[in-house]
Amino acid sequence: MVGLGPKKPPSRKGSMADVPQDLITQINRLEELFTVPAKKLKAISDHFVDELTKGLTVEGGSIPMNPTWCMAFPDGNETGTFLALDMGGTNLRVCEITLLEEKGEFDIIQSKYKMPEELKTGTSEELWGYIADCLQQFIEYHHQEEELDELPLGFTFSYPATQDYIDHGVLQRWTKGFDIEGVEGNDVVPPFEAALAERGVPIRLTALVNDTTGTLIASAYTDTEMKIGCIFGTGCNAAYMENVGSIPKLAHMNLDPELPMAINCEWGAFDNEHQILPRTTYDIIIDKESPRPGQQSFEKMIAGLYLGEIFRLVLVDLHESLECKIFEGQDLGKLKKPYSLDAGFLSAVEEDPFENLSETEDMFRNKLGIVCNKPELELIRRLAELIGTRAARLSACGVAAICKKKGWDKAHVGADGSVFNKYPHFKQRGAQALKEILDWPAHKGKGKNDPVEILPAEDGSGVGAALIAALTLKRVQQGQNAGIRNPDSMLKCSAAQKKAK
Ligand code: BGC
């Protein structure tokens, strides 16, 4: 077809020729602000290692390093039918997963329910009531007129929770823009179970799971090299398998130090004390205006929820700046609305395949009512690249830190989330940063067959949560009840599983 540009993003070399000096000065300033050189990446990673270690001590640090009581990798012989519930930011997903006799195989049925926006700032009764309604609908739809034994459930609750038991979790704080009163500081399981009981829904919560732990376990189901599970999505976090002997805050339990224990790092909280991350004024504004200022410092610089907002804040600032006025004389009403641009918008800017950035121009015109000239479009594109690149490079610091802490020269990392799956060049930029931090030879850092390789994960909040529920039931059957609050009621569940087989 005539008139279509190339598919691959063209090199933008030379495209700055028409950009006036004041914009060039601004672009240089932004490059300075948002670029994280190799030396800084290394310093961040080293500090990160110390903070991971500190989080495991009795005194603790700002990274929570939550023991999850998921104490084994699957061996592929897990069987049975499990429910999995994923309370994500936009959707609620319910799955029924049957782990089959054939090693590593499973059947899955699933339904999605919209998570109403008002719920995120509503009351806790509304939240649990809505979730229980969805589960009830799912069961009624898929098991019409069946006599059901209690089904075991793996509940993926992707917020920081302190877990003394796997079937328990005290929400430390809401993240990702959630702000529901009366949940922080409390165990989320009893009100959830009460809402199910009120409706007579035959479900037994077997494991409360973080999405990163689910990702780790689901990915390890099919890949024995898997050592870390990561989410690069609306939020950002990782989990890995530690040995109990390296977790001083569990010493009082006198467990076998060789036992494995999945740790949900909650690394979004890294550097809440602002010692090392190169925060810009824009990052500071994001934090100040957020429902939880002072929290999730690292996450606020890299996660999908914030990327579009950082971009928006820079553009508004440049419009108002005295040295350079972009979008001069135009109505910026739409752009001035907080969180009006998401990471998808930024992705689309980076993905614009046309030399003249005509897709970006259309997006600004159609979505924001702003008409951009060519130099402004060049600045917009460069800014998106800088923000996206910084996110990928900082994310790599966390991955490198876990590897360094554990002394792993080689590892597979299972990653999921909208930023990892959809944001252009995120994977390559992350691989390049890992190479710089870990000093790999020149031909590495391409993402494929690198010593530490970040790979697309298996379905963590579905299959992962089901596997963790299965592993928990297996432990109960073997009488290994450490970190399980309600082993007796779980035994009933596992007997029903056996009967069903
Ligand atoms: C939450 C984590 C979660 C991550 C990715 C963060 O905001 O605190 O629990 O794993 O988002 O979903």
Residues whose N, C-alpha, C, O or C-beta is under 5 A from the ligand:
A	BS01	BGC	S158 Y159 P160 T175 K176 D211 T212 I231 G235 C236 N237 G268
